[in-house]
Structure formats: structure tokens, C-alpha cells
Amino acid sequence: MTVHRVAVLALDGVTPLDLAIPTQIFTTRPETPYEMTVCALDAKVATTAGFALIAGGGLEQVRGADTVIVPGFEPILPLPDAVLGTLAEARDRGKRVVSICTGAFALAAAGVLDGLHATTHWKHIDEFERDFPAVEVDRDVLYVDEGDVLTSAGVCCGIDLCLHLVRRDLGAVVANEIARGLVAAPHRDGGQAQYVPAPVATAGEASLSGTREWALHRLGEPLTLRVLARHAGLSQRTFMRRFAEETGTTPLQWLQGARLSRARELLETTDHSVDRVARDCGLGTAANLRLHFRRALGTTPTAYRRTFRRSTAHSPACFTSRPALGLKMAPPDQF
């Protein structure tokens, strides 16, 4: 298994949870090729929680990494030239550069995000947009994937982004195994707008999580909006409003994502034909499944299976695959 070096660059005032997310997900495991090092400009780094940490590496290890991750930090102050230069160099050398939360300020200050789409914590997004006009700011997303440059929204969105990286590198099965170990959702749809302070829910309103769980076990069935709303005991209009409030997305978009995720797992773990995979995940036909894969992942089901089959998921080729950006999918036939 080819080693993939991950450098987590802890800046002064690093947020402990932001730092813990990539160190936990990219820690060494038998089933992954990651070799992770916490790096810093100085050996001792202050955190926002009142304690300091000792970094295992310096900027030299950052320069030798395949993936560089910058967790969030506060206060957001000008950074040393050595840090900015190292980040710019990583980008220029074609390395993968990633930020979690306010770590996007470091990437933007280094010029890494110029001309690209990016995001950061909703509390700081106005400041970010004002300070870096060369960056296209996406406000209502959990993370942004621009190929070799990726940014996440606030704090726990770093989990979504890091699992997305594992999914890109090693496939859905390995990413889902890590997510289960974290007791985290393998994939969340929607954006961080759902976490911005909002009016308190009306008394008596209950979560729709039960309906979502029910639907996940019936993806192969024709799940219409009416069917989902009836299961929840709500009118279709109320169901759509409540669904968007809870997830930050629509029932249609959530269902598309769930079906595509199920198709990826089936392609990785079974020998089922593409036609059967399409039926079992609820996308209907092989042609519709190919359309979803082409639009969402920039590949075909057959090519995806060749790359991420369980027997070959750890080959070096996994790191050369390039998914399409945006993850925009056509509506499934029956919804």
C-alpha cells in the first residue's frame, strides 16, 4: 500500500475540535494508507481551550506531505510569512490543500483560494467575503470540493469533509467503516444554514429522523413525496418545510444522495449487474444510474467498481481518480 502523508498544520490559537477531527480520521489504520503528522511553526502551540499541545513535526513535514489540512484557529490574525509561503508552495506543487472552519482564512491569505469557490464558519463568512474578494464564497454548504483545494464550513463540518476525502481516496465502504467508528453520519446533505440560529420550533413538532431512517431501508421502492409525508403524518407542504429546516435540503435532493451512496456501496461490495444495482438503490434503470454517476462523480458505474472494489480499494490508483465537482444529479425517474 502506497503511503499517503497527511500534515495537519496547527496554527497558534487552534480550535481543539477542528484539530481532533482530521487527526482521528486520518490516523494510521490497517485498511488505510494514511500517515498523519501534527505540524506547527513552533513545537508548542496554544489552543483556544486554554491548554497547549506539542506538535510532532514542523513546516518541513508540511512541505513533504501529500495532503495538508489547516484546522480552524482564533483570533484570526495575520499569519507569519513562513506559514503562508509553505501553504502557497504546497498548492503550487499540486498537493492537496484543505481547511476546516476558519482555517480557510489561512488558505485565502496565502492566495490558495484565489478564483475558487470556498466556505468557512457562518459566523465569520461576512468577514471572509469582505477580506478576500478574489474568492467565490459559498455560504450554504457543508464543504466545497475544488479538486485539490477543499474547504469546510464550521467545526463539525470538518467531519463531513474528511470523510469525503476518504471516500474519494478509498471508496464508500472504507469511509463508512470510519464513520461508524466515530458514530457519525457517513454523509450529510444540506448546508450550514440549518445551524444558524432560528426561531424555536412550534411546540409538539417532532423530528423527521424516523421517516428518513424508514426511507433508507426502502430505497428500492418508489418513494414519492406523498409516501414520505404520509409516513410522517404530515401534509406534503408541511413535510417539505420541516424537512428543509432539519436537513438544509429538500426531500428530493436527500433521496438522490442516499440512493447514489447505496449504489456506490453495492458496486464496491457485490457482483450485482449494473441493472440490478440501479433497481436495488431505487434509480430504476442502468441508464439512469449511469446518468447520475456521470453528473455526480464524473465516471461510470463500471469504472467506479474497477477502482473501488474491496479487493483493489487500497491500490495507488485510488489517489489518481478524480471525481467531478458539484454533485448535482438529475431527478430519479419515480420522484
Secondary structure by P-SEA (a helix, b strand, c coil): cbbbbbbbcccccccaaaaaaaaaaacccccccbbbbbccccccccccccbbbbbcccaaaaaaccbbbbccccccccccaaaaaaaaaaaaaccbbbbcccaaaaaaaaccccccccccccccaaaaaaacccccccccccccccccbbbbccccaaaaaaaaaaaacccaaaaaaaaaaacccccccccccccccccccccccccaaaaaaaaaacccccccaaaaaaaacccaaaaaaaaaaaccccaaaaaaaaaaaaaaaaaacccccaaaaaaaaccccaaaaaaaaaacccccaaaaaaacccccccccccccccccccccccccccc
